């Protein structure tokens, strides 16, 4: 099965998303990480598409979605959550399960808590946080900000793929075909003919203009649905003290949160191998009943 490609205006900006399992009545929203695109979710979406309609958006400023004319005001979690809320409304999604990698998990936390977007209260039925937590390690944020804020440019796509293989080595194992697809779905050509990652470098202003954007305990504490946190065992962004606290408060205090460490991965597991796909599928199926 292959996805279909769609565009939708949300919060006044054109958002691109891919759609898998279009005829299925129940929905999963799969949201990518900071400097990535929705196509990172291909393996996960395909594995779920026998039962679920799976929607994989490109965040504003990434992939095929519009770049923001107001980076300070729009490259932040509150605006991303507004986009998500309007996307659900425009697509008439009454309820959905949410899988989010890194930033995508943070957006899901804001949406599931229902504080920033009250119209979403009760509409996120479960939440998978792929190497994301309500508190992130500041040194890792600085590392990500440095490489994402200064994207390199190369003469050839092959050179860009070599860069991706190095910087995303913590994703764990990917096949050669998966590395090639990751590269080809996140490449744009500059006016001088060189190629560079397919995102707006201004999106890292989030860390400058909204330095506390990823402090999400207030949103996490408001969540009342099952939460699965997949922590890369070698992650420098999500540390064990954060996941331990997740189990003590919010949905964790209600017995609704679970943390699973993914061996052989740092930040963040690629959600592309059978073991990881089974974990996510089993959690969503159980939450759906």
PyMOL commands that set and color helices and strands:
alter all, ss='L'
color gray80, all
select helices_A, chain A and resi 38-48+71-74+77-90+103-113+118-120+138-149+157-167+169-171+176-184+201-209+217-221+240-246+250-252+274-288
alter helices_A, ss='H'
color red, helices_A
select strands_A, chain A and resi 4-10+13-20+26-31+52-57+96-101+124-130+153-154+187-189+195-197+226-232+257-262
alter strands_A, ss='S'
color yellow, strands_A
deselect
rebuild
show_as cartoon
